[in-house]
Structure formats: structure tokens, C-alpha cells
Amino acid sequence: MTTATTFGMEFEVQGISPSTAASRLNAAGIACERPDTTHDTCQNWKAVYDGSVRNGAEIVSPILTANRLNEAHKVTKVLKESGAHVDRATGFHVHIGLNAFGDESTGVRHLTNFVMNWYAGHHAISALVAPSRLNNRFCRVLNQQYAERQASFTLNNQVGAFNGDRYTSLNLESVRRHGTVEVRLHQGTLNGVKAIAWSQLIAGMIDATKIGLNLTDTVGITPWENQTSVEQCQTLLDALVSLDCLNASTGDWLKTRAARLNG
């Protein structure tokens, strides 16, 4: 993982209002703001309303570097202790800043290749999320034809949501809105370890793509499978570790999670 990679975390939760979440986080020593609008950029964590949760909030991180991902541990702990919970209506979204893909001369090509890697290996990646996320209108999975068209748009500097729909597993509309790529696939979580490992996996896949990983013809992944595969997930994780794009202990933790989730 490169030091240039920047992250944004969005935790959708039920059972706690934005004002209560902000108050409890501030009391615990975590600076948290309550901006006037949900899309205001803040220097600290922020708590806002979210239309997809009826009785809850969305807790959004500031721009984080890799050495600040551990803040998720304390944030999720405070939220749980304050009565927050997650259910099938909630998601955990990760934003990666475009700087992770490289400079102007290489960034678009790397992003294009990442789009293809993400969807070609989606059956392996999906072993790490709840089954309810795989047929979910808020994080649709593109098939090969649509993924190739999305990648083509990206390569031709027409980056944005496919058919104007940001509710895809890999949301490129966020490029226009925030200068980030948003991964929407993960279910809601208040487990800091899970949130951090998932974020590191995404960054690892980007780094591996930049040095030439191509899931259509390398590392033993059978691309474009329709069914979730724990074995293919383990193969992917082994590849990322061998390329020094994912810490071995994180890879082992994710392997265990995939096995338990699909056991």
C-alpha cells in the first residue's frame, strides 16, 4: 500500500441520531461535527442524516491516510456503546482518493484496469460480504458487458456512473462528486477490525493493479464466475500478499472471515 493512498469511511447505523452520535463521539475525545448539509467536507469526523436509514445516521470520516485507519476501532466502539446497531438496510462504504491510481499520465489507465479487475474477480471479493449485498439495488454488480463499457468510458475520460447510476458495487460517479472512487459493496458494520481489513483489501487491489495484476489471465482466478467462491477469494488474497500489496496477517484474517461467512 502506498503512503499516498487516502481513505474515507462511511458507517451507516440504526438506533442513534446524528446529534447523539456526534455528542457521544466528542465526549469520547473524537472530534465530530454536525454540518448543515450532508455533503460538506469536514476536517473531523461528521454525523449526518442518511436517507437509506429510517432511525439512524451516517458517520463519515475525514480524509484518512493508512496510519489513521485505526481510528475506526474507537469510533465503532463508541457508537456501539451508545446504542447504534446495523441491519440489512445499512452499508459500509469506502472512498479511495484518485491519487492512489497515480499521476495524470497513468491514473486513468490504472483506474480503467481496476474497474475490470474488480468486476472480473467479484465472485472472489463477494465471499467477504453478506449475501444480502449481492442482489442489492444500492450496490449492483455489473456483468462483463457493462463492466467493459464502464471501463471504456473511463479510458476515454468519461468517468462517471454507468447510465447515471451511482448505486453500483464500484461507484465512479464519486469521481465527479468527490474526487474518489467509492466501494459500496460491504454491509453495515460496527466492527473496526472488519472495516479496516476491507479498506486495506481495496487499497491492495489498486496497488496490485498498478503493478500489472490482471485477473482475467493471472494468479489462478477464473474471471466472471457467477457464484461466490471462498477458494477464489483465498487465491486472490494469496496473490495480493505475494505481491506485497496486502499484509500477510490481514490476508489470513480475511481468509478466515470468508470461510466463516460461507461455512
C-alpha positions in Angstrom: 0.0 0.0 0.0 1.4 3.4 -0.9 1.6 6.2 1.5 -0.2 8.4 -1.0 -3.4 6.4 -0.6 -6.2 8.3 1.1 -9.4 6.8 2.5 -12.9 7.9 3.5 -15.1 5.7 5.7 -18.9 5.9 5.9 -20.7 3.9 8.6 -24.5 3.7 8.2 -26.1 2.8 11.5 -29.6 2.5 13.1 -30.8 3.4 16.5 -28.9 6.7 17.1 -29.5 10.2 15.8 -26.8 12.2 14.2 -26.8 14.7 17.1 -26.4 11.9 19.7 -23.7 10.2 17.7 -21.7 13.5 17.4 -22.2 14.2 21.1 -21.0 10.8 22.2 -18.0 10.8 19.9 -17.0 14.3 21.1 -17.4 13.2 24.7 -15.1 10.3 24.0 -12.4 12.6 22.6 -13.1 12.0 18.9 -13.8 15.4 17.2 -17.1 15.0 15.4 -19.0 17.8 13.6 -22.7 18.2 12.6 -22.5 20.1 9.3 -25.5 22.0 7.9 -25.5 19.8 4.8 -24.6 16.1 4.4 -22.0 16.7 1.7 -20.0 19.4 3.5 -16.3 18.4 3.7 -15.1 18.4 7.3 -11.7 18.3 8.9 -13.0 16.0 11.6 -15.5 13.0 11.7 -19.0 14.1 11.0 -22.5 12.7 11.8 -25.3 13.3 9.2 -28.7 12.1 8.3 -28.9 9.4 5.6 -32.0 8.7 3.5 -31.4 4.9 3.4 -31.8 4.5 7.2 -35.0 5.4 8.9 -33.9 5.8 12.5 -30.2 6.3 12.3 -27.3 8.2 11.0 -24.2 8.1 8.8 -20.9 8.6 10.5 -18.3 9.8 8.0 -14.5 10.1 8.5 -12.3 12.9 7.4 -9.7 12.1 4.8 -7.6 9.4 6.3 -4.1 8.1 5.5 -3.2 4.5 6.1 -1.8 5.3 9.5 -5.1 6.8 10.6 -7.3 3.8 9.7 -7.1 2.6 13.3 -9.5 5.5 14.3 -12.3 3.2 13.2 -11.7 1.0 16.2 -12.6 3.7 18.7 -15.4 5.2 16.6 -17.2 1.9 16.2 -16.8 1.1 19.9 -18.3 4.4 21.0 -21.2 4.0 18.6 -22.0 0.5 19.8 -21.8 1.6 23.4 -24.2 4.5 22.5 -26.9 2.1 21.2 -26.1 2.1 17.5 -26.6 -1.1 15.5 -26.6 -2.3 11.9 -29.1 -4.3 9.9 -29.7 -5.2 6.2 -30.7 -1.6 5.4 -27.2 -0.3 6.4 -24.0 -0.3 4.4 -20.3 0.5 5.0 -18.8 2.5 2.2 -15.1 3.2 1.5 -13.8 6.0 -0.6 -10.3 5.9 -2.1 -8.8 9.2 -3.4 -7.8 9.3 -7.0 -4.2 9.9 -6.0 -4.0 6.2 -5.3 -4.1 5.4 -9.0 -1.1 7.5 -10.0 -0.4 10.8 -11.8 -2.1 12.3 -14.8 -0.1 10.1 -17.2 -1.0 6.8 -15.6 -4.0 7.3 -13.4 -6.8 6.8 -15.9 -5.3 3.6 -17.3 -4.8 2.2 -13.8 -8.4 3.1 -12.8 -9.7 1.5 -16.0 -7.8 -1.7 -15.3 -9.0 -1.6 -11.7 -12.6 -1.5 -12.8 -12.0 -4.7 -14.8 -10.2 -6.4 -12.0 -12.9 -5.5 -9.5 -15.7 -7.0 -11.6 -13.8 -9.9 -13.1 -13.0 -11.0 -9.5 -16.3 -10.1 -7.9 -17.1 -13.7 -7.1 -14.0 -13.9 -5.0 -14.4 -10.5 -3.4 -18.1 -11.2 -2.6 -17.0 -14.1 -0.3 -16.2 -11.4 2.2 -19.6 -9.7 2.4 -23.1 -10.7 3.5 -25.2 -12.5 0.8 -27.8 -9.7 1.1 -25.3 -7.3 -0.6 -25.1 -9.3 -3.8 -28.5 -8.6 -5.1 -28.9 -5.2 -3.6 -30.2 -2.2 -5.5 -27.8 0.1 -3.6 -24.7 -1.8 -4.8 -25.5 -3.5 -8.1 -22.9 -5.8 -9.6 -22.1 -5.1 -13.3 -21.8 -8.1 -15.6 -18.9 -8.4 -18.0 -20.5 -6.4 -20.9 -21.5 -3.5 -18.7 -18.1 -3.5 -16.8 -16.3 -3.4 -20.1 -18.4 -0.4 -21.2 -17.8 1.3 -17.9 -14.0 0.7 -18.3 -14.2 2.1 -21.9 -15.9 5.2 -20.7 -13.2 5.7 -18.1 -10.4 5.2 -20.5 -11.9 7.8 -22.8 -12.0 10.3 -19.9 -15.8 10.0 -19.5 -15.5 8.8 -15.9 -18.9 8.6 -14.1 -21.6 6.3 -13.1 -22.8 3.8 -15.7 -26.1 5.0 -17.1 -26.1 7.7 -14.4 -26.5 5.1 -11.6 -24.2 5.5 -8.7 -25.7 2.5 -6.9 -23.2 0.1 -8.1 -20.6 -2.1 -6.3 -17.9 0.2 -7.6 -19.3 3.8 -7.9 -17.4 6.0 -10.3 -19.9 8.9 -10.1 -18.0 9.7 -6.9 -15.1 10.7 -9.1 -17.1 13.7 -10.3 -18.6 14.5 -6.9 -15.7 14.0 -4.6 -12.6 13.1 -6.5 -12.8 9.5 -5.1 -13.8 6.0 -6.1 -16.4 4.6 -3.8 -16.8 0.9 -3.0 -20.4 0.3 -1.8 -20.4 -3.5 -1.6 -19.9 -4.1 2.1 -22.8 -4.5 4.6 -23.1 -2.2 7.6 -20.6 -2.9 10.3 -19.6 -1.7 13.7 -16.6 -3.9 13.8 -13.4 -1.8 13.5 -11.2 -4.7 12.5 -13.5 -5.7 9.7 -13.8 -2.1 8.4 -10.0 -1.6 8.4 -9.3 -5.0 6.7 -11.9 -4.3 4.0 -10.3 -0.9 3.3 -6.8 -2.4 3.1 -8.1 -5.1 0.7 -9.4 -2.4 -1.7 -6.2 -0.4 -1.5 -4.2 -3.6 -2.0 -6.2 -4.4 -5.2 -5.5 -1.0 -6.5 -1.7 -1.3 -5.8 -1.6 -4.7 -7.4 -3.4 -3.4 -10.5 -0.9 -0.6 -10.8 2.0 -3.2 -10.9 0.3 -5.3 -13.5 -2.2 -7.7 -11.8 -4.8 -8.8 -14.4 -7.4 -11.1 -13.0 -8.5 -12.2 -16.5 -5.3 -14.1 -17.1 -3.1 -14.3 -14.0 -2.9 -15.7 -10.4 -5.3 -18.6 -11.0 -8.6 -16.6 -10.7 -11.3 -17.8 -13.0 -12.9 -14.5 -14.1 -16.6 -13.6 -14.3 -17.9 -16.5 -12.3 -21.5 -16.0 -11.1 -21.3 -17.8 -7.8 -19.4 -16.6 -4.7 -16.2 -18.7 -4.2 -14.3 -18.9 -1.0 -11.5 -20.8 -2.8 -11.1 -18.0 -5.4 -11.2 -15.4 -2.6 -8.3 -17.2 -0.9 -6.4 -17.3 -4.2 -6.9 -13.6 -4.7 -5.7 -12.8 -1.1 -2.6 -15.0 -1.6 -1.8 -13.1 -4.8 -2.1 -9.7 -3.1 0.1 -10.9 -0.2 2.7 -12.3 -2.6 2.8 -9.1 -4.5 3.4 -7.2 -1.2 0.1 -5.3 -1.7 -1.6 -6.7 1.4 -0.2 -7.5 4.9 0.0 -11.3 5.5 -1.8 -11.1 8.8 -4.6 -9.1 7.1 -4.8 -11.7 4.4 -5.1 -14.5 6.9 -7.8 -12.7 8.8 -9.8 -12.1 5.6 -9.4 -15.8 4.6 -10.8 -16.9 8.0 -13.7 -14.4 7.6 -14.6 -15.7 4.2 -14.6 -19.3 5.4 -16.7 -18.5 8.4 -19.1 -16.3 6.4 -19.7 -19.0 3.8 -19.4 -22.1 6.1 
